[in-house]
Amino acid sequence: MNTHSTSFRNRWHACLCVIAIAAVGATASAHHGWNWAVEAQSTLEGTIESISMAPPHPWLQVKAADGSSWRVDLGNPSQTERSGFRGDTAQPGDRITVLGNRSREADRRHMKAVRITLAGEHYDMYPERLQTP
């Protein structure tokens, strides 16, 4: 085999690997980052409909007073646990207040929780992101 063609093929494979890694990284960043959410924080008050503690992000389904149902992403499993919130901390039917960032898509009922409050107890998923008025 020609050394030149082997060198070219190796560089070509390396280039494809870099592109693939960049594409996966961008997808992971978009999912795990905050780019999909608005900068301003808002409050959602409602009742927990369901709880999922499954990776990659535990989440809650919350029914707001107007009857709309919201998906509320919590921190990753270790952040959520550090906040003190566990799978048995709350139950469907419990009242909840969520402080967080809504989706940039105005018609999408989805937000990322910075803090959740249950029965007067705060669970800070992202304490460094709490905005003070």
Beta strands, then each sheet from edge to edge (+ up, - down):
strand 1: 37-52
strand 2: 59-64
strand 3: 69-73
strand 4: 95-103
strand 5: 110-118
strand 6: 121-124
sheet 1: 6+ 5- 3- 2+ 1- 4+
end
